[in-house]
């Protein structure tokens, strides 16, 4: 069936978009950060962490359903009023942009360190931002379609990697199973729930998804799929390198690629995985840029998303080269963005739901 | 028409992207370092580093082949470390140094014993093109001498030689499997790390031992490449403190939960005829069982080693094959002599090396819930006092192609 393009995406595209946004994190500095807290039980964290964020998302989803066809920011405006809505909207936009900046910086650093030591960082980040901005410029439908097209290859390559490496793993490295202990593990799982923060932020794209069910299920499947995938990858890192050594490896995914051997012939497969990794990174950043532009469009009341995308791309290209090195960017992310922003993602949807409910009740008797 | 022209122009421009600009590398412009030899130097804070460099133009496709060039080249320099040596080396070499295909790091025993090894290894962990899984080898002589002397004739291309050699190591169990990652791991956990032990000089002469009781360099041989890889260099806290011979290494492999060796040939004294030995092929089809009682004081470790043996040679011509009683005698004799050797080895690790190379800590960890509890338990200290019971269980899986010795003695 040929359907007219309506600049909206369906369930499968949305699921894969969510998958890419989340799963790409196993290939950057995130696992290292998690291992220092979760120790030998780190592989459980993605699964435990998914629970509070999904509960939080349930509230958000019910609010979104109530205000059909409105995006997150319009709802915030309606519920909180102009002043608070504006304040919160600005905060969200700044957070999204900051996340985009430090992530791009982190990726640039990884690519520079491991693959292109001589290429200037500005060129690397320009090519990443350029490609993602191009995708974002073409709109959400193109992003969705791209991610749906590359998804099967990406996942197959990842599964192949896990299969080949499985012969070199030492299951004994899994123990002690409890890691830092159950209480600490639960605490960490709440504070690392920013791992899935995008799930809340992406609600700005609610009107761009074909139906409420597609949006809800897309998030659900996307989170479950990537939680399982991230967890398996963390298991692989742990049983290959062993704790505490693994907490000291900056880029475990790339190190893993160097370890993989197919027979005696195919070695150094990290170059092969670089391709897949960059593709998923570009999808991830394109959705970041698109979402940031969508927030801005609402906030500034501009009609044109394309111009905003271009502006955001240029801005993030310039700003992302500000931190001295990628590790500082990583520290900013770890210390600032991740450590202190989790209460927002866990409680904000609940508050929104509560306020929306009160407003509705007040309106009804009248 | 105009868009078409622009599209065509864009397509024509695309190939320009393929060059990769800054980090462009050509195959025959690179010097692939296959082995890195590291030695102590007379000068303070300096190293003597040897690169074994492979020529990618030998043994490849017909077109790129360079007929008269040798397959490899060696270069030794005295430098502050083996990473910064790259640039110093390029004042001599015409090609760009690359660690992307490094298979092996060879460390001179003197440096290994000095305790400063990790300080020099550290840079290797940071070097992005070097894999953490690269093999670690300790040579009894200087690493530069080792690389200079060893000259395999059949596998002239060094990467193939080391690839095949690693495969042999894995299958025969005479040397440990030792990676850079494992070295750092055991150093962190205060347990013993075993590195491959080697020598290319047959100077230490101790011929006439059983097949696996040698240390490297003790076997005098005629023909073949010079290097002998047998036994393990024992590291504790990043410092080499002793060595194990091939036999002890094989026993260590038995005692680890998963035996990496596939099959090995071994000889044991004949129980009925003291002057002769019998030859067996040992395979392990079932994993070694390790039970650890952490509650008792001292801790109690029970190890069950199931072995399959195929008898290959009985020079004494005693019928161990159809005579069931004799077979039982042989079985208990073999079991006892292996157990005795294992006991001796374990005492040696507890007293001489003061650490545990069998990776039993992995099994001990299963009994802890949190990492902190395990750290507090102090496995390393507890092992030194531990009571270890070893039970070797032998199954005779076959007797080769003949049924019983000809004119057997009863």
Interface residues (C-beta under 8 A of the other chain):
Chain A: X39 X40 X113 X114 X115 X116 X117 X118 X119 X120 X123 X168 X170 X172 X173 X175 X176 X177 X178 X179 X180 X181 X241 X242 X243 X244 X245 X249 X254 X255 X258 X259 X264 X267 X268
Chain B: X20 X21 X22 X23 X100 X101 X128 X131 X132 X133 X163 X167 X181 X184 X185 X188 X257 X359 X362 X363 X365 X366 X368 X369 X370 X371 X372 X373 X374
